[in-house]
Amino acid sequence: MSELSELERRAVAERNLCGLVSGLARQIEEQVRQRATALGLTGPQAVALRELTGPMTMRDLAERMSCEPSNATFIVDKLEKRGLVERHAHPQDRRAKHLVLTAEGVELRGRLLELLTARSPLAGLSPQEQDSLRDLLLRAASDPASAADER
């Protein structure tokens, strides 16, 4: 009987943690959408700008945005029409293009980052606490079987 109660306790703890992680993700998504709207962007366009930390391929950007390359292409097309992003020849791969922020894109990205970090749902955590949370989430997201073996 105690084993069942231990299983029940673990199931409740997991359900609670899943709810917290999901709720935090929704808060962050909503914050990105609100800040994006204030700058005349869509949420996905804001995510693309946030993730464009330097020249990168469409595939790299899609991976960072957790979406398919075709979705990233659609988003980048819109940013390119606004003069925020340019496609340059890739230095090593003739088939690929590097995405590069224009001067206007760099300026808008800076404003976006200021808005995103000003009242972030994570702003109440110190940098060390954010690092600890990241490390715990990375460990939880790794292979569950190997994580259970470590305990």
BAVEXVEX-142280 format. One record per residue: residue in one letter; x, y, z of N, C-alpha, C in turn. Coordinates in nm, 3 decimals, always signed. Layout:
// BAVEXVEX-142280
code/nX/nY/nZ/caX/caY/caZ/cX/cY/cZ
a/X/Y/Z/X/Y/Z/X/Y/Z
...
END
This chain:
// BAVEXVEX-142280
code/nX/nY/nZ/caX/caY/caZ/cX/cY/cZ
m/+0.082/-0.119/+0.000/+0.000/+0.000/+0.000/+0.087/+0.127/+0.000
s/+0.200/+0.124/+0.072/+0.284/+0.243/+0.074/+0.346/+0.270/-0.063
e/+0.371/+0.161/-0.142/+0.425/+0.182/-0.276/+0.324/+0.258/-0.362
l/+0.197/+0.223/-0.351/+0.094/+0.293/-0.426/+0.089/+0.440/-0.385
s/+0.097/+0.467/-0.258/+0.093/+0.606/-0.214/+0.217/+0.682/-0.262
e/+0.331/+0.615/-0.270/+0.451/+0.678/-0.323/+0.432/+0.707/-0.472
l/+0.374/+0.612/-0.545/+0.346/+0.636/-0.687/+0.249/+0.753/-0.703
e/+0.147/+0.754/-0.620/+0.050/+0.863/-0.625/+0.116/+0.997/-0.596
r/+0.204/+1.000/-0.495/+0.274/+1.124/-0.460/+0.359/+1.173/-0.577
r/+0.430/+1.080/-0.641/+0.514/+1.118/-0.756/+0.430/+1.165/-0.873
a/+0.314/+1.100/-0.895/+0.226/+1.141/-1.004/+0.171/+1.282/-0.980
v/+0.133/+1.311/-0.857/+0.081/+1.444/-0.823/+0.191/+1.548/-0.840
a/+0.311/+1.517/-0.792/+0.423/+1.610/-0.805/+0.453/+1.638/-0.953
e/+0.451/+1.533/-1.035/+0.478/+1.551/-1.178/+0.368/+1.635/-1.243
r/+0.243/+1.607/-1.209/+0.132/+1.684/-1.265/+0.145/+1.832/-1.226
n/+0.179/+1.858/-1.101/+0.195/+1.996/-1.055/+0.309/+2.066/-1.128
l/+0.422/+1.997/-1.143/+0.535/+2.058/-1.215/+0.501/+2.083/-1.360
c/+0.433/+1.988/-1.423/+0.393/+2.007/-1.563/+0.302/+2.128/-1.577
g/+0.210/+2.144/-1.483/+0.122/+2.261/-1.485/+0.198/+2.391/-1.470
l/+0.297/+2.392/-1.381/+0.378/+2.513/-1.361/+0.460/+2.548/-1.485
v/+0.523/+2.446/-1.545/+0.604/+2.470/-1.665/+0.516/+2.518/-1.779
s/+0.401/+2.455/-1.797/+0.307/+2.494/-1.902/+0.256/+2.636/-1.878
g/+0.220/+2.667/-1.756/+0.173/+2.802/-1.724/+0.279/+2.907/-1.748
l/+0.403/+2.878/-1.711/+0.512/+2.972/-1.734/+0.533/+2.993/-1.884
a/+0.528/+2.884/-1.961/+0.544/+2.896/-2.106/+0.434/+2.984/-2.165
r/+0.311/+2.968/-2.118/+0.200/+3.052/-2.168/+0.222/+3.199/-2.131
q/+0.271/+3.224/-2.008/+0.298/+3.362/-1.968/+0.405/+3.425/-2.057
i/+0.511/+3.350/-2.085/+0.619/+3.401/-2.169/+0.569/+3.426/-2.311
e/+0.491/+3.333/-2.366/+0.435/+3.352/-2.501/+0.346/+3.476/-2.506
e/+0.263/+3.495/-2.405/+0.175/+3.612/-2.401/+0.256/+3.740/-2.390
q/+0.360/+3.738/-2.309/+0.446/+3.856/-2.295/+0.513/+3.889/-2.428
v/+0.562/+3.786/-2.499/+0.625/+3.808/-2.630/+0.523/+3.869/-2.726
r/+0.401/+3.814/-2.728/+0.296/+3.866/-2.817/+0.265/+4.013/-2.788
q/+0.252/+4.046/-2.660/+0.221/+4.184/-2.623/+0.333/+4.279/-2.662
r/+0.456/+4.241/-2.634/+0.570/+4.327/-2.667/+0.586/+4.338/-2.819
a/+0.560/+4.228/-2.889/+0.569/+4.229/-3.035/+0.468/+4.327/-3.093
t/+0.346/+4.320/-3.044/+0.240/+4.408/-3.093/+0.278/+4.555/-3.073
a/+0.339/+4.585/-2.960/+0.381/+4.723/-2.933/+0.483/+4.773/-3.034
l/+0.554/+4.680/-3.098/+0.654/+4.717/-3.197/+0.607/+4.693/-3.341
g/+0.480/+4.657/-3.356/+0.427/+4.632/-3.490/+0.468/+4.499/-3.549
l/+0.499/+4.403/-3.462/+0.541/+4.269/-3.505/+0.438/+4.166/-3.462
t/+0.443/+4.050/-3.524/+0.368/+3.936/-3.474/+0.455/+3.864/-3.372
g/+0.395/+3.777/-3.293/+0.473/+3.698/-3.197/+0.585/+3.621/-3.263
p/+0.556/+3.545/-3.371/+0.664/+3.470/-3.437/+0.774/+3.560/-3.495
q/+0.737/+3.678/-3.545/+0.839/+3.770/-3.595/+0.930/+3.817/-3.481
a/+0.870/+3.842/-3.365/+0.949/+3.883/-3.249/+1.043/+3.771/-3.205
v/+0.993/+3.648/-3.207/+1.078/+3.534/-3.170/+1.195/+3.523/-3.268
a/+1.168/+3.540/-3.398/+1.275/+3.533/-3.498/+1.380/+3.641/-3.472
l/+1.335/+3.764/-3.447/+1.430/+3.872/-3.418/+1.510/+3.843/-3.292
r/+1.443/+3.793/-3.190/+1.512/+3.759/-3.065/+1.621/+3.655/-3.089
e/+1.591/+3.557/-3.173/+1.684/+3.446/-3.196/+1.793/+3.477/-3.296
l/+1.778/+3.583/-3.376/+1.881/+3.620/-3.474/+1.994/+3.693/-3.403
t/+2.079/+3.617/-3.338/+2.189/+3.674/-3.260/+2.312/+3.703/-3.345
g/+2.307/+3.664/-3.470/+2.415/+3.684/-3.565/+2.378/+3.614/-3.693
p/+2.464/+3.622/-3.795/+2.432/+3.554/-3.920/+2.408/+3.405/-3.897
m/+2.301/+3.354/-3.956/+2.270/+3.211/-3.944/+2.184/+3.169/-4.061
t/+2.181/+3.040/-4.085/+2.098/+2.986/-4.193/+1.952/+2.978/-4.148
m/+1.866/+2.960/-4.245/+1.724/+2.945/-4.214/+1.702/+2.822/-4.126
r/+1.774/+2.716/-4.155/+1.762/+2.593/-4.076/+1.801/+2.618/-3.931
d/+1.910/+2.693/-3.910/+1.953/+2.726/-3.774/+1.847/+2.810/-3.702
l/+1.792/+2.907/-3.774/+1.689/+2.990/-3.713/+1.566/+2.906/-3.678
a/+1.524/+2.821/-3.770/+1.407/+2.736/-3.745/+1.429/+2.649/-3.622
e/+1.548/+2.595/-3.608/+1.579/+2.512/-3.492/+1.570/+2.594/-3.363
r/+1.622/+2.715/-3.367/+1.618/+2.801/-3.248/+1.475/+2.844/-3.215
m/+1.391/+2.854/-3.318/+1.252/+2.894/-3.298/+1.162/+2.773/-3.269
s/+1.217/+2.654/-3.277/+1.140/+2.530/-3.259/+1.025/+2.520/-3.359
c/+1.059/+2.545/-3.486/+0.958/+2.533/-3.591/+1.022/+2.473/-3.716
e/+0.939/+2.445/-3.814/+0.987/+2.391/-3.941/+1.054/+2.502/-4.022
p/+1.154/+2.468/-4.103/+1.219/+2.571/-4.187/+1.120/+2.646/-4.276
s/+1.016/+2.579/-4.324/+0.918/+2.648/-4.410/+0.845/+2.758/-4.332
n/+0.817/+2.734/-4.204/+0.755/+2.837/-4.121/+0.851/+2.954/-4.099
a/+0.977/+2.922/-4.072/+1.077/+3.027/-4.053/+1.092/+3.109/-4.181
t/+1.086/+3.043/-4.297/+1.097/+3.114/-4.425/+0.984/+3.215/-4.440
f/+0.863/+3.173/-4.408/+0.747/+3.263/-4.416/+0.767/+3.385/-4.326
i/+0.814/+3.363/-4.205/+0.835/+3.472/-4.109/+0.947/+3.564/-4.157
v/+1.057/+3.505/-4.205/+1.170/+3.586/-4.253/+1.129/+3.666/-4.376
d/+1.045/+3.609/-4.463/+0.998/+3.684/-4.580/+0.930/+3.814/-4.535
k/+0.848/+3.807/-4.431/+0.779/+3.926/-4.379/+0.880/+4.026/-4.321
l/+0.978/+3.975/-4.246/+1.080/+4.063/-4.188/+1.164/+4.127/-4.298
e/+1.191/+4.052/-4.402/+1.270/+4.104/-4.514/+1.193/+4.216/-4.586
k/+1.063/+4.197/-4.604/+0.981/+4.301/-4.668/+0.980/+4.430/-4.588
r/+0.995/+4.418/-4.456/+1.000/+4.536/-4.369/+1.139/+4.597/-4.362
g/+1.236/+4.534/-4.427/+1.372/+4.586/-4.426/+1.449/+4.556/-4.300
l/+1.409/+4.451/-4.228/+1.474/+4.417/-4.101/+1.579/+4.308/-4.116
v/+1.565/+4.226/-4.220/+1.655/+4.112/-4.243/+1.692/+4.107/-4.390
e/+1.815/+4.066/-4.416/+1.860/+4.042/-4.553/+1.915/+3.901/-4.563
r/+1.909/+3.845/-4.683/+1.969/+3.714/-4.710/+2.101/+3.740/-4.784
h/+2.210/+3.690/-4.727/+2.343/+3.704/-4.788/+2.394/+3.566/-4.826
a/+2.487/+3.563/-4.919/+2.550/+3.437/-4.957/+2.622/+3.377/-4.837
h/+2.606/+3.246/-4.820/+2.675/+3.175/-4.711/+2.822/+3.165/-4.748
p/+2.913/+3.191/-4.656/+3.056/+3.190/-4.690/+3.112/+3.053/-4.730
q/+3.053/+2.943/-4.682/+3.105/+2.810/-4.713/+3.011/+2.724/-4.799
d/+2.885/+2.758/-4.808/+2.788/+2.673/-4.877/+2.713/+2.756/-4.980
r/+2.741/+2.729/-5.108/+2.677/+2.808/-5.214/+2.526/+2.791/-5.217
r/+2.477/+2.679/-5.165/+2.332/+2.652/-5.168/+2.258/+2.725/-5.057
a/+2.328/+2.764/-4.955/+2.262/+2.823/-4.837/+2.276/+2.975/-4.836
k/+2.188/+3.036/-4.762/+2.192/+3.181/-4.740/+2.207/+3.207/-4.592
h/+2.278/+3.312/-4.561/+2.288/+3.359/-4.423/+2.185/+3.469/-4.403
l/+2.114/+3.461/-4.294/+2.021/+3.566/-4.257/+2.097/+3.667/-4.173
v/+2.085/+3.794/-4.210/+2.160/+3.900/-4.142/+2.064/+4.014/-4.113
l/+2.067/+4.064/-3.991/+1.985/+4.180/-3.956/+2.040/+4.305/-4.024
t/+1.950/+4.389/-4.073/+1.990/+4.520/-4.125/+2.012/+4.613/-4.005
a/+2.058/+4.733/-4.033/+2.076/+4.831/-3.924/+1.942/+4.856/-3.854
e/+1.835/+4.866/-3.932/+1.702/+4.884/-3.873/+1.661/+4.762/-3.792
g/+1.697/+4.643/-3.840/+1.667/+4.519/-3.768/+1.743/+4.512/-3.636
v/+1.868/+4.554/-3.636/+1.948/+4.554/-3.513/+1.887/+4.650/-3.411
e/+1.844/+4.767/-3.459/+1.784/+4.866/-3.369/+1.653/+4.814/-3.311
l/+1.568/+4.757/-3.396/+1.439/+4.705/-3.348/+1.460/+4.586/-3.255
r/+1.557/+4.500/-3.286/+1.587/+4.386/-3.198/+1.629/+4.436/-3.060
g/+1.710/+4.541/-3.056/+1.752/+4.597/-2.927/+1.633/+4.647/-2.846
r/+1.540/+4.716/-2.912/+1.419/+4.763/-2.843/+1.336/+4.645/-2.795
l/+1.325/+4.542/-2.879/+1.249/+4.422/-2.842/+1.310/+4.356/-2.718
l/+1.442/+4.339/-2.717/+1.507/+4.276/-2.602/+1.485/+4.357/-2.474
e/+1.489/+4.488/-2.486/+1.461/+4.572/-2.368/+1.321/+4.547/-2.316
l/+1.224/+4.543/-2.406/+1.085/+4.520/-2.366/+1.065/+4.380/-2.308
l/+1.130/+4.281/-2.369/+1.112/+4.143/-2.323/+1.173/+4.119/-2.186
t/+1.283/+4.186/-2.158/+1.349/+4.162/-2.029/+1.299/+4.254/-1.919
a/+1.232/+4.364/-1.955/+1.187/+4.460/-1.855/+1.091/+4.399/-1.753
r/+0.990/+4.330/-1.800/+0.891/+4.270/-1.710/+0.869/+4.124/-1.746
s/+0.976/+4.054/-1.764/+0.968/+3.913/-1.798/+0.911/+3.832/-1.682
p/+0.837/+3.726/-1.714/+0.792/+3.637/-1.606/+0.910/+3.577/-1.527
l/+1.029/+3.582/-1.584/+1.147/+3.529/-1.516/+1.226/+3.637/-1.443
a/+1.180/+3.763/-1.452/+1.254/+3.874/-1.393/+1.267/+3.864/-1.241
g/+1.177/+3.791/-1.176/+1.183/+3.776/-1.031/+1.291/+3.679/-0.985
l/+1.354/+3.612/-1.080/+1.463/+3.518/-1.047/+1.597/+3.586/-1.071
s/+1.691/+3.563/-0.982/+1.825/+3.615/-1.001/+1.890/+3.542/-1.119
p/+1.998/+3.597/-1.174/+2.067/+3.525/-1.282/+2.110/+3.384/-1.240
q/+2.151/+3.367/-1.115/+2.191/+3.234/-1.066/+2.070/+3.141/-1.060
e/+1.956/+3.194/-1.015/+1.835/+3.112/-1.010/+1.788/+3.075/-1.151
q/+1.802/+3.167/-1.246/+1.767/+3.135/-1.384/+1.859/+3.026/-1.439
d/+1.988/+3.034/-1.406/+2.082/+2.930/-1.449/+2.044/+2.795/-1.388
s/+2.009/+2.794/-1.259/+1.968/+2.670/-1.193/+1.842/+2.613/-1.255
l/+1.744/+2.699/-1.283/+1.621/+2.654/-1.347/+1.650/+2.595/-1.484
r/+1.735/+2.663/-1.563/+1.774/+2.612/-1.694/+1.838/+2.474/-1.681
d/+1.931/+2.460/-1.587/+1.999/+2.332/-1.568/+1.902/+2.222/-1.529
l/+1.809/+2.252/-1.441/+1.710/+2.152/-1.400/+1.618/+2.114/-1.516
l/+1.576/+2.213/-1.594/+1.489/+2.182/-1.709/+1.564/+2.102/-1.814
l/+1.690/+2.134/-1.837/+1.769/+2.056/-1.932/+1.782/+1.911/-1.886
r/+1.806/+1.894/-1.758/+1.818/+1.759/-1.704/+1.684/+1.685/-1.715
a/+1.575/+1.752/-1.686/+1.444/+1.689/-1.695/+1.409/+1.655/-1.840
a/+1.455/+1.737/-1.934/+1.422/+1.715/-2.075/+1.513/+1.612/-2.140
s/+1.618/+1.571/-2.071/+1.707/+1.469/-2.128/+1.638/+1.334/-2.122
d/+1.704/+1.232/-2.166/+1.648/+1.097/-2.169/+1.595/+1.058/-2.031
p/+1.462/+1.040/-2.018/+1.406/+1.009/-1.887/+1.460/+0.880/-1.826
a/+1.492/+0.782/-1.907/+1.542/+0.655/-1.852/+1.678/+0.676/-1.785
s/+1.766/+0.752/-1.849/+1.897/+0.773/-1.789/+1.886/+0.863/-1.666
a/+1.793/+0.956/-1.666/+1.774/+1.044/-1.550/+1.726/+0.961/-1.430
a/+1.639/+0.865/-1.454/+1.589/+0.778/-1.346/+1.702/+0.690/-1.292
d/+1.792/+0.648/-1.383/+1.904/+0.565/-1.340/+1.999/+0.642/-1.249
e/+2.009/+0.775/-1.270/+2.100/+0.856/-1.190/+2.051/+0.870/-1.046
r/+1.920/+0.856/-1.025/+1.863/+0.870/-0.889/+1.886/+0.749/-0.812
END
